[in-house]
Each structure stands twice: as structure tokens, then as C-alpha cells.
Amino acid sequence: MSKPLIIAMPKGRIYEEAAELMQQAGYNLSADAEESRKLILEFPEQNIQVMMAKPMDVVTYVEYGAADIGIAGKDVLLEQDRDVYEVLDLKISPCYVAVAGLPNQPLSRIAPKIATKYPKIASDYFREQGEQIEIIPLNGSIELAPIIGLTDRIVDIVSTGRTLKENGLVEYEKITDITSRLIVNPVSYRLKGNEIDEMVDGLSKAVEAESV
């Protein structure tokens, strides 16, 4: 038997949605498998190994060849700009990146401060708007920054908008839509092209069936 196909999967809700999609494509990955504390899950009957990783780390594992395939949010791909092939939009875990802040709060005229865990996305967006900004990098509770006067705005992922509303913030601009994507290591694509193409084809059909 050939070496197993190694897939880097993000923990949490994305894993559950991706596992369900994989099952529809003919790959029996149980949706509750991530409840185990194991970091590598074995599916020998499918000749697959699943590596459980933090969402921001999936692209790193794929780029450096620790995993052949990965599932990563478009936000991570835009932010990290890694050397991987983006081969399929899985259309799961939809959300978007937006600019938000306190209502009726104008931007500072000189270098507005923007809190975000997406410095590249934020910088690129405001540069396109002709705005020179100062990035304040934060990793959690981004909404706190404008409330305490640390920044003028935040750039963050929005799903339902509930967190913004509960903290008295409003959305100012939508930057880009986000869904999860299937990514491939370029070397793996050359060495395991048949297996990867088979998986991409199966997932493509599953995605198409879901969207009908």
C-alpha cells in the first residue's frame, strides 16, 4: 500500500463541517473524532492520516510538507500568503472580514489606529482606500480595543454580528467574504497527484450537491 495521504484539519466547527463533507465524498472520517485528545488520527481503511491543528497553523504544515493537504480559511490564506495550491472552495464555515468600531466615531485624521489579528489584510485594505494607518496587533477580545479608546477601529472576522452588537459596536465596511478552502503542498501534488485529484473530484461533487 502507498504512503497515507496526510491531511491537516483545523480543530472545532470547521472540522465537523469538513468531516461531513468528506463523508459525502466517500471518505469515512467521523465528525466526532476530534473529541479524542489524539493529534494524529488514523484511518487505515481510507489510507489517510488526519493531523489536528490550530486553524492558523494548517497552512504552515502544508507549506512545509508535514501534511499533503489541508483545510484552511481564506482569511488565513490572505494573511499568510504561503506557497501552497488553493484547489477548491469548500463553501463551509462562511463568514467575512469587516471593519468595525463605535457608532458615529470618525477616524482620526492622522494615522488611525486599527486593532486586528490580521495585520496584512487590514494594511492592504486601508492602503487601497488611501489611508495611512497604525496597526495594533491583538489576538483576542479585539472588540475591547475601541471601547477603551485604544484604537479607532478593528478589523476582524464577522459571522453573525452578535458579538459586535453586544459590545456596542457597528460594522463600517465589509472587506471580503471568507470560506474554508482545500489547499495542497506543491511537491505532494507531483508525488501523490492521483490520490489528491481523486479527493478533489469527490469533494467538488459533494460541494456541488450541497449547493443545489
Contacts in CASP RR format, 6 or more apart in sequence:
PFRMAT RR
TARGET T0000
AUTHOR 0000-0000-0000
METHOD contacts of the structure
MODEL  1
MSKPLIIAMPKGRIYEEAAELMQQAGYNLSADAEESRKLILEFPEQNIQV
MMAKPMDVVTYVEYGAADIGIAGKDVLLEQDRDVYEVLDLKISPCYVAVA
GLPNQPLSRIAPKIATKYPKIASDYFREQGEQIEIIPLNGSIELAPIIGL
TDRIVDIVSTGRTLKENGLVEYEKITDITSRLIVNPVSYRLKGNEIDEMV
DGLSKAVEAESV
1 47 0 8 1.000
2 47 0 8 1.000
2 192 0 8 1.000
2 195 0 8 1.000
3 192 0 8 1.000
4 44 0 8 1.000
4 47 0 8 1.000
4 48 0 8 1.000
4 49 0 8 1.000
5 47 0 8 1.000
5 48 0 8 1.000
5 49 0 8 1.000
5 68 0 8 1.000
5 69 0 8 1.000
5 192 0 8 1.000
5 195 0 8 1.000
5 196 0 8 1.000
5 199 0 8 1.000
6 48 0 8 1.000
6 49 0 8 1.000
6 50 0 8 1.000
6 51 0 8 1.000
6 66 0 8 1.000
6 67 0 8 1.000
6 68 0 8 1.000
6 69 0 8 1.000
7 48 0 8 1.000
7 49 0 8 1.000
7 50 0 8 1.000
7 51 0 8 1.000
7 67 0 8 1.000
7 68 0 8 1.000
7 69 0 8 1.000
7 70 0 8 1.000
7 71 0 8 1.000
8 51 0 8 1.000
8 53 0 8 1.000
8 57 0 8 1.000
8 58 0 8 1.000
8 61 0 8 1.000
8 62 0 8 1.000
8 66 0 8 1.000
8 67 0 8 1.000
8 69 0 8 1.000
8 70 0 8 1.000
8 71 0 8 1.000
9 15 0 8 1.000
9 18 0 8 1.000
9 19 0 8 1.000
9 34 0 8 1.000
9 50 0 8 1.000
9 51 0 8 1.000
9 52 0 8 1.000
9 53 0 8 1.000
9 58 0 8 1.000
9 70 0 8 1.000
9 71 0 8 1.000
10 18 0 8 1.000
10 53 0 8 1.000
10 54 0 8 1.000
10 55 0 8 1.000
10 58 0 8 1.000
10 71 0 8 1.000
10 72 0 8 1.000
10 73 0 8 1.000
10 180 0 8 1.000
11 34 0 8 1.000
11 52 0 8 1.000
11 53 0 8 1.000
11 54 0 8 1.000
11 55 0 8 1.000
12 34 0 8 1.000
13 93 0 8 1.000
14 55 0 8 1.000
14 71 0 8 1.000
14 73 0 8 1.000
14 92 0 8 1.000
14 93 0 8 1.000
14 180 0 8 1.000
15 31 0 8 1.000
15 34 0 8 1.000
15 52 0 8 1.000
16 31 0 8 1.000
16 34 0 8 1.000
17 92 0 8 1.000
17 93 0 8 1.000
17 180 0 8 1.000
18 71 0 8 1.000
18 90 0 8 1.000
18 92 0 8 1.000
18 180 0 8 1.000
19 29 0 8 1.000
19 30 0 8 1.000
19 31 0 8 1.000
19 33 0 8 1.000
20 31 0 8 1.000
21 90 0 8 1.000
21 92 0 8 1.000
21 203 0 8 1.000
21 206 0 8 1.000
21 207 0 8 1.000
21 210 0 8 1.000
22 29 0 8 1.000
22 203 0 8 1.000
22 206 0 8 1.000
23 29 0 8 1.000
23 31 0 8 1.000
24 206 0 8 1.000
24 209 0 8 1.000
24 210 0 8 1.000
25 199 0 8 1.000
25 202 0 8 1.000
25 203 0 8 1.000
25 205 0 8 1.000
25 206 0 8 1.000
26 202 0 8 1.000
27 43 0 8 1.000
27 46 0 8 1.000
27 48 0 8 1.000
27 199 0 8 1.000
28 43 0 8 1.000
28 45 0 8 1.000
28 46 0 8 1.000
29 41 0 8 1.000
29 43 0 8 1.000
29 46 0 8 1.000
29 48 0 8 1.000
29 50 0 8 1.000
33 41 0 8 1.000
33 50 0 8 1.000
34 41 0 8 1.000
34 52 0 8 1.000
38 52 0 8 1.000
39 51 0 8 1.000
39 52 0 8 1.000
40 49 0 8 1.000
40 50 0 8 1.000
40 51 0 8 1.000
40 52 0 8 1.000
41 49 0 8 1.000
41 50 0 8 1.000
41 52 0 8 1.000
42 49 0 8 1.000
43 49 0 8 1.000
43 50 0 8 1.000
47 195 0 8 1.000
51 61 0 8 1.000
51 66 0 8 1.000
51 67 0 8 1.000
53 61 0 8 1.000
55 72 0 8 1.000
55 73 0 8 1.000
55 76 0 8 1.000
56 76 0 8 1.000
56 80 0 8 1.000
58 67 0 8 1.000
58 70 0 8 1.000
58 71 0 8 1.000
58 72 0 8 1.000
58 76 0 8 1.000
58 183 0 8 1.000
59 70 0 8 1.000
59 72 0 8 1.000
59 76 0 8 1.000
59 77 0 8 1.000
59 80 0 8 1.000
59 82 0 8 1.000
59 84 0 8 1.000
59 183 0 8 1.000
60 80 0 8 1.000
60 82 0 8 1.000
61 67 0 8 1.000
61 70 0 8 1.000
62 68 0 8 1.000
62 69 0 8 1.000
62 70 0 8 1.000
62 72 0 8 1.000
62 82 0 8 1.000
62 84 0 8 1.000
62 183 0 8 1.000
62 184 0 8 1.000
62 185 0 8 1.000
63 82 0 8 1.000
63 83 0 8 1.000
63 84 0 8 1.000
63 185 0 8 1.000
65 185 0 8 1.000
65 187 0 8 1.000
65 188 0 8 1.000
67 185 0 8 1.000
68 184 0 8 1.000
68 185 0 8 1.000
68 188 0 8 1.000
68 192 0 8 1.000
68 196 0 8 1.000
69 182 0 8 1.000
69 183 0 8 1.000
69 184 0 8 1.000
69 185 0 8 1.000
69 188 0 8 1.000
69 196 0 8 1.000
69 199 0 8 1.000
70 182 0 8 1.000
70 183 0 8 1.000
70 184 0 8 1.000
71 90 0 8 1.000
71 180 0 8 1.000
71 181 0 8 1.000
71 182 0 8 1.000
71 183 0 8 1.000
72 180 0 8 1.000
72 181 0 8 1.000
72 183 0 8 1.000
73 93 0 8 1.000
73 178 0 8 1.000
73 179 0 8 1.000
73 180 0 8 1.000
73 181 0 8 1.000
74 176 0 8 1.000
74 177 0 8 1.000
74 178 0 8 1.000
74 179 0 8 1.000
74 180 0 8 1.000
74 181 0 8 1.000
75 97 0 8 1.000
75 118 0 8 1.000
75 121 0 8 1.000
75 157 0 8 1.000
75 178 0 8 1.000
77 84 0 8 1.000
77 86 0 8 1.000
77 181 0 8 1.000
77 183 0 8 1.000
78 118 0 8 1.000
78 120 0 8 1.000
78 121 0 8 1.000
78 176 0 8 1.000
79 118 0 8 1.000
79 119 0 8 1.000
79 120 0 8 1.000
79 121 0 8 1.000
80 120 0 8 1.000
81 120 0 8 1.000
83 186 0 8 1.000
84 183 0 8 1.000
84 184 0 8 1.000
84 185 0 8 1.000
84 186 0 8 1.000
85 183 0 8 1.000
85 184 0 8 1.000
85 185 0 8 1.000
85 186 0 8 1.000
85 189 0 8 1.000
86 181 0 8 1.000
86 182 0 8 1.000
86 183 0 8 1.000
87 181 0 8 1.000
87 182 0 8 1.000
87 183 0 8 1.000
87 184 0 8 1.000
87 200 0 8 1.000
88 181 0 8 1.000
88 182 0 8 1.000
88 200 0 8 1.000
88 203 0 8 1.000
88 204 0 8 1.000
88 207 0 8 1.000
89 179 0 8 1.000
89 181 0 8 1.000
89 207 0 8 1.000
90 179 0 8 1.000
90 180 0 8 1.000
90 181 0 8 1.000
90 182 0 8 1.000
90 203 0 8 1.000
90 207 0 8 1.000
91 179 0 8 1.000
91 180 0 8 1.000
91 207 0 8 1.000
91 210 0 8 1.000
91 211 0 8 1.000
92 179 0 8 1.000
92 180 0 8 1.000
93 178 0 8 1.000
93 179 0 8 1.000
93 180 0 8 1.000
94 177 0 8 1.000
94 178 0 8 1.000
94 179 0 8 1.000
95 157 0 8 1.000
95 158 0 8 1.000
95 159 0 8 1.000
95 177 0 8 1.000
95 178 0 8 1.000
96 157 0 8 1.000
96 158 0 8 1.000
96 174 0 8 1.000
96 175 0 8 1.000
96 176 0 8 1.000
96 177 0 8 1.000
96 178 0 8 1.000
97 118 0 8 1.000
97 121 0 8 1.000
97 155 0 8 1.000
97 156 0 8 1.000
97 157 0 8 1.000
97 158 0 8 1.000
97 174 0 8 1.000
97 175 0 8 1.000
97 176 0 8 1.000
97 178 0 8 1.000
98 155 0 8 1.000
98 156 0 8 1.000
98 158 0 8 1.000
98 171 0 8 1.000
98 172 0 8 1.000
98 173 0 8 1.000
98 174 0 8 1.000
98 175 0 8 1.000
99 114 0 8 1.000
99 125 0 8 1.000
99 153 0 8 1.000
99 154 0 8 1.000
99 155 0 8 1.000
99 171 0 8 1.000
99 172 0 8 1.000
99 173 0 8 1.000
99 175 0 8 1.000
100 143 0 8 1.000
100 146 0 8 1.000
100 153 0 8 1.000
100 154 0 8 1.000
100 155 0 8 1.000
100 156 0 8 1.000
100 158 0 8 1.000
100 164 0 8 1.000
100 169 0 8 1.000
100 170 0 8 1.000
100 171 0 8 1.000
100 172 0 8 1.000
101 146 0 8 1.000
101 152 0 8 1.000
101 153 0 8 1.000
101 154 0 8 1.000
101 164 0 8 1.000
101 169 0 8 1.000
101 170 0 8 1.000
101 172 0 8 1.000
102 146 0 8 1.000
102 147 0 8 1.000
102 168 0 8 1.000
102 169 0 8 1.000
102 170 0 8 1.000
103 168 0 8 1.000
103 169 0 8 1.000
103 170 0 8 1.000
105 146 0 8 1.000
105 152 0 8 1.000
107 131 0 8 1.000
107 152 0 8 1.000
107 153 0 8 1.000
108 152 0 8 1.000
111 132 0 8 1.000
111 133 0 8 1.000
111 134 0 8 1.000
112 131 0 8 1.000
112 133 0 8 1.000
112 134 0 8 1.000
112 151 0 8 1.000
112 152 0 8 1.000
112 153 0 8 1.000
113 133 0 8 1.000
113 134 0 8 1.000
113 135 0 8 1.000
113 136 0 8 1.000
113 150 0 8 1.000
113 151 0 8 1.000
113 152 0 8 1.000
113 153 0 8 1.000
114 122 0 8 1.000
114 126 0 8 1.000
114 133 0 8 1.000
114 134 0 8 1.000
114 135 0 8 1.000
114 136 0 8 1.000
114 151 0 8 1.000
114 152 0 8 1.000
114 153 0 8 1.000
114 154 0 8 1.000
114 155 0 8 1.000
115 136 0 8 1.000
115 137 0 8 1.000
115 138 0 8 1.000
115 142 0 8 1.000
115 145 0 8 1.000
115 146 0 8 1.000
115 150 0 8 1.000
115 151 0 8 1.000
115 153 0 8 1.000
115 154 0 8 1.000
115 155 0 8 1.000
116 122 0 8 1.000
116 135 0 8 1.000
116 136 0 8 1.000
116 137 0 8 1.000
116 138 0 8 1.000
116 142 0 8 1.000
116 154 0 8 1.000
116 155 0 8 1.000
116 156 0 8 1.000
117 137 0 8 1.000
117 138 0 8 1.000
117 139 0 8 1.000
117 140 0 8 1.000
117 142 0 8 1.000
117 156 0 8 1.000
118 155 0 8 1.000
118 156 0 8 1.000
119 135 0 8 1.000
119 137 0 8 1.000
121 155 0 8 1.000
121 175 0 8 1.000
121 176 0 8 1.000
122 133 0 8 1.000
122 135 0 8 1.000
122 155 0 8 1.000
123 133 0 8 1.000
123 135 0 8 1.000
125 155 0 8 1.000
125 175 0 8 1.000
126 132 0 8 1.000
126 133 0 8 1.000
136 145 0 8 1.000
136 150 0 8 1.000
136 151 0 8 1.000
138 145 0 8 1.000
142 154 0 8 1.000
142 156 0 8 1.000
143 154 0 8 1.000
143 156 0 8 1.000
143 163 0 8 1.000
143 164 0 8 1.000
143 167 0 8 1.000
143 169 0 8 1.000
144 150 0 8 1.000
144 167 0 8 1.000
145 151 0 8 1.000
145 154 0 8 1.000
146 152 0 8 1.000
146 153 0 8 1.000
146 154 0 8 1.000
146 169 0 8 1.000
147 167 0 8 1.000
147 168 0 8 1.000
147 169 0 8 1.000
153 172 0 8 1.000
154 169 0 8 1.000
155 175 0 8 1.000
157 178 0 8 1.000
158 164 0 8 1.000
158 171 0 8 1.000
161 171 0 8 1.000
164 170 0 8 1.000
164 171 0 8 1.000
182 200 0 8 1.000
182 203 0 8 1.000
184 196 0 8 1.000
188 196 0 8 1.000
189 196 0 8 1.000
END
